[in-house]
Amino acid sequence: MPYYAYTAIGRDGKSLEGREYADNRTALEGRVKSRRLVLVKCQEVRRRIISAGLTTRFVGQLARLVSSGVIIERSLQIIGEDTEETAITQLAGQLRQSIKRGLTLSQAFAEAGQFDPLLVPLVRAGEASGQLPQILLSLQHYFERQQKLRGDIAASLAYPAILLFAAVLSLIGLGIYVIPIFRDLFADRLSALPATTRLLFTISDLLTHYGQYVLTVLVVTVAGLYLAHGRTPAVRRSIDRIALETPWLGNFIAKAQSANILSVLGVLLSNGVALALALELALATARNSVIRAGLEETLIGVRKGRRLVAALDSVPKFPKLGKRLLAVGDETGDLGGMSTNAAEILRDEIQARLKAAVSLLEPAIILFMGATVGFVVISMLLGVYSLSSLQ
C-alpha cells in the first residue's frame, strides 16, 4: 500500500503535516476529511522496504530492553553494538541518529523505511499514552505470531511446490527430448499410429516449435497482471473479487485476512486505542481490496454509532466465529482480549486446513505424474505394437 506525506488544513486555519498509508489520493483525502481536515497536497514517499523478519527480530530486542527500564537511545546503542546481524546494527544506528536529532521513536521508524503498517501508528500511540514498553511488547508478540504463521505456510507448501516444479520440468523434458526420438522412427507411418500416439507427437511438436513463445506469453501475462494489481485499483478489485469467490481459496483468504484484522484489533484495543482508530489502523493489514472496502464501510458504521458486530456485516465472508466472540467481548467489556482469542482460533483453523490440503496435494501430484508418464509409455508401446502388426 502506498505511503503518503501530506499537508492538510484544519477548521482553525492551521496547517498540519503527516504521513499515512492509503490506496490512492482519493482514499487519503477521505480519511483526512473524516478528521475534519482539508487535504492541501500529498506526495507518495518511496522508502526502502524493511522485511517482516528483520522487523520481528529488531522489535523483539528493543521491546525487551525498553520494558526493562532502559531508555530508547541507550537501547538502540546496545542493539547496535551487541548484535552480530549487520542489518539490525545498521537499523539501530540509523534510528539512534534520528533520536539524537530530536525525533520521536515513531518519527524515526517512519523515516528509516517502510515497516509493517501497524508499527509506526502503534508506537506513536504508545508515546502519547506513556505505555510505550507495553506497546512494544504487544508488537513483539504480534510480529512473532505473524512470522510463525508465514513460516508454517511456507514450510507446508515448500515440498508440494518443489514436487510440482519437478513434475512439470520432467513432462517438458519428455515432450522436447524423448518423444521426438520416437517420432523420427515413425516418421513414414504416422497415419497408421493410434490416436493417443499421434496426440503425443502433436503436443511434442507444439512444445518444440512454439514452447518459447507460450512461455513468453505466460511470463508477460503474469507480470502484467501483477503490475496491474499493484497499480490499477479497478484491476486489483477484479482480481481480488475473483480470488475471494473461488471455492476453498476464497474461504482461506477471508479467514487469513480476518485473523490479521482481529489480531491487530486485539493489540490496539488491549492497549487503550479507541475502536474507530483501531479499525482505521487495521485497514492497512487488509491486503484484499474487497475486504478492505468492506472494512472501510465498517469503520463508517462504527463512527455513526453502530455496534462493531453489526457493522462487520459489510466485510464479505467474515467468519461467524469471529463475530460471535466479538459479540461476547462487547458484552463483557473485553473486546481486545476476545479479538486476540478469535485471531488465534482462526490461525489454528487455517493451519489445520492447510495441512489437510497439503496432505492431499502431495499424493495427487505424484499420481498425476505417474499417470502422465504411464500414458506416454503406453502410447509409445501401442505405436510400436501397431507397426509390428502391420508388418
N, C-alpha and C positions, 0 to 999 in steps of 0.2 A: 504494500500500500504506500502511495507517495507521502512524503513528509514536507509540509509547507511552513515557510516563515511568512508571517502576515502582520499587517498593521490594521487596526480597527479603531473606531471612534465610539465612545460611549455617549449616553444621553447628556452628560455634563460637559461634553465637548472635548474631553481629554483623550489623547491617543494612547493606544495600548498595543504593545508588540508581543507576539507569542509565536510558538511553534506547535504544530499539531498534525496528526495523521488524518488523511481524508482520501476518498476515492478520486475526487477531482475538485475543481474550484467551486462548482455548484454545491457539492456536499459540504465543503468547508464553509461556504457562505451561509448555508442553512444552520450549521452548528453555531457559528458566531452570532447569527441572528437570534437563535434561541436563548442566548445570554444577554439579549438586548443591546447588542453591539452592531455597528455597521462596518462591513469589510471595505477597506480602502484599497489595499493592494496585497498581493500574495505572490510568492515565488517558490517553486519546488526546490528543495535543498537536496543536493546529491552528496551522500556521505558513504564512507566505506561500511560494508555490512559486517557486523560482529556476529560470528556464528553462535548458535544456541549452546553448543558445548562449551565454548570459551566463556560465554555469559554465565552459565551454570557454575563453572569452576571458580570464576572470579567472584561472583556474588556470594558463593559459599564461604570463601576465605574472608571476604570483607564482613559478612554477617557475624561470623564467629568472633572476630576482633572487636567490632563495634559493640556487640552485645556484651562483651567482657569489660566494657568501660573505656576502651582505647579510643582516642579522638580520631576523626576522619583522616586528617593529614598524616598522623603518625601511623595509622592502619595502612594507608596507601604506601608509606615508606617501607614498612615491614614487608608487605607483599612484594614490593618491587625488589627488595634486597634479598629476601629469603626464598623466593620462588625460582625454580630452575627453568620453567617454561618461558621461553622468550616472549611469546605473545602476551602473557599475563604481565610480565615485567614491563613491557612497553606500554600496555594499557594503564597500569598502575602509575607509571611515571607521567604519562600524559594527563591523567586525572589529577595527580598531585600538583602539577604545574598550573592547571586551571584553578584548583583550590587556592593556591598561593596568589593568583591574580585577583582573588576576591569573589570567584563564582561559587555558587552553592553546588552540592554534590549532584543534584538533578540537572543543573545547567551544565556541569562538567560532563555528565553522561551524554546529554543531548549534543554537545559539541564534539565529543570523541568519536561518534559513529552512529550507525543505525542498529540499535539493540532491539530486543523484543518490545513491541509497542506498549506493554504493561509496565516496563521498568521505570521510565522517566516519570510518568504521571504518579505512580505509586510512591516513588522516592520523594517527589515533591509534596505529596500529601503527608508523608511521614515527617518531613521537615517542618511543615506548617503546624502539625499537631503535636510535635515533640515526641513522636513514637517511632523515630527512625530505626532504632535497634530492632523493635518488634516487626516493623515493616520489612526490614532486610531478612530477618529470619523467615517470615512468611514467604517472601520472594524465593529464598533458598529452597524451601520445601516445594514450592510450586514448580520452579525450574527443574528440580531433581525428578519430580513426578513426570513432568513433560518429557524430560530426557529419557527416562526409563521406558515410557510408553513408546517413544520413537525407536528406541533401541530394540524393544521387543518386536515391534512391527517389522523392522529391518531384518532382524535375525530370523523371523518366521518366513519372510519372503525370499531370503537370500538363496536357499537351496532350490526352491522351485524355479526361481529366475535363472539360475545357472543351468539347471536341467533343461528348461525350455530353450535357452540360448544354444546349448549344445545340440539339442534335437533339431532346431531349425538349421544350424550350420551343417549337421550331418545330412539332412534332406537336400539342402542346396548342393553339397558336395556330390551326392548321388546323382542329382539331376545334371550337373555340369560335367563331371569327370567320369562317372561309371556308366551311366545309361548310354551316352553317345558311343561307347565302345561296342555295345551290343547292336546299336542302330547301324553301325557300319557293317556288321556281319550280316544283317538282314536287309541291306540297302536295296537289293534287287528283287525282294519278295515282300515288301511292306504290305501290299494289299491282301496277302494271304494270312497275315498275322491276326490273332484275336484282337477284339476291340480294346481290351484292357492294355495290351502291349502297345498298340498304336497310340492310345491315350498317354501312356508314359513317354513315348517318343515325342509327342506333340508338346507336352509340358517341358521336357528337356530342351527342345528346340527354342521354346519361348524364353527359358532361363538363359540359355547360351547366347541368344541373339539380342534379347531385349531386357535381360536382367538388370543391367546397369541403369537403363532408363527408368524401369519400375522403381528401383532403389532410390534414384534421384528424386522422382516424383513423390515418393513416400517421405523422404527426408525433408523436402521443401514444404510439403503439406503439413507435416508435424511441426516444423519450425514456424511456419506461418500461423498456424492455429495457436501455438504457444505465445508468439509475439502479440497476436491479436487479442488473446485472452488477457494479457497483461496491460495492453494499452487502449483497447477499444471496449468501452463499457457494454455496448449492445452485444458484441460477440461474446464477451465474458458472461453476461447474463444468460445468453442462449446455451452456451456450453455448460454452465453450472446448473441450469434448469434440466437439461438432458441428463446430466450425471445424477442429479437428485431424483429424477423419475425412473432411473434404471433399476430394475429389480435387484435386490440384495445390495448392490453398490450404493444405491440411494439411501437405504436404511443405515448402512455402515457410515457413510459420510455424515448423515444427520446426527447419529449418536456421537461420532467423534467430535463434531463441531459443538454439539450441545454439552459434551463433557468439558471441552475447553471453556465455553461460556460460563458454565456453572462453577468451574474451578476458579476462574477469575472473580466471579461474584463472591465466592466464598472467601477468598483472600481479602478483597476490598471491604466487604460488609463486616467481616470479623475485625477489621482494623478501623472501624468507625467511619468509613466513607459513606456518604448518602447514597440511597438506592439509585436515584436518577443519574448521579455522576458515575456510579459503579457500572450502570448499563452503558453509559456513553463510552467509558474506557473499555468495556468488554466488546464493543463493536470492532475494535482493531484485531481481535483474535478470531473473528468470523471470516474465514477465507472464502467461503462460498458466498457469492454476491446475492443470491436469492435469500439465503438465510440471514445475511447482513441486512437486507432490505426489510425482512420481517422483524428483525431486532430493532431497527430504527422505528418501525411502527409501534413496537412495544414500548420504546422509550417515550414516544409521543403520548401514548396512552397513560403511562405512569405519571408523566408530568401533568396530565389532565385529571389525575386523581383515581385512575383505575387501579384495581389490585393487580399485583405482578402476575399471578397465575392466570387471571382472565386476559391480561394484555399479551401474554405469551402465545395466545391462540393465533397471533399474526405470524409466528415463526413456523414455517412448514415442517412437518414431521418431528416436532419437538417431542421427545419421549414422554409418555404418560407418567412413567415412574418419576421423572424429574419434576413434573407439575405437582404430583401428589406429595412428594417430600417438601417442595417449596410451600405448598399449602399448609403442611404441618408446621414448618418453620415460621410461617407468617402468623399462625395462631399462637405458637409458643413464644414468639419473640426471639427466636434463634435462627433467623433467615440465613445468616452467614454459615453457621455450622451445618445446617441441613443442605445448603448448596454444595458444600465440600463433600458431605456424605453421598449426595446424589452423583457428583462427579466421579467419586471413587467407585461406586457401584457400576456406573456406565463404563468406566475404564475396564473393570474386571469383565464385564459382559463383552466388550469389544475384543479383548484379548482371547476370551474363550471362543468366540465366534471365528476369530481369525485363525486360531489353531485348528479348529474343526475344518475350516475351509482349506487350509494348507494340507491337512492330513488327507483330504480327498483329492486335492490338486496334484500332489506328487504321483500317486498311482495312475491318475488319469493321463498325465503327461507320458509316463512310462508305457501305458497301454497304447496310447496314440502312436508313440514312436515305434513300438513293436508291431502294431497293426500296419503302419505305413511301410516299414521295411519288409514285412511279410508279404504285403501286396506287391511290392516291387519284385521280390524274389519269385513269387508265384507267377506273376505276369511274364517274367523273363523265361521261366521254365515252360510255361504254356506256349510261348513263342517258339522255343526250341522243339518242343514236342510236336507242334503243328507242322513245322517244316520237315521233321523226321517222318511224319505220317504221309506227307505229300511225296516224299522221295520213295 
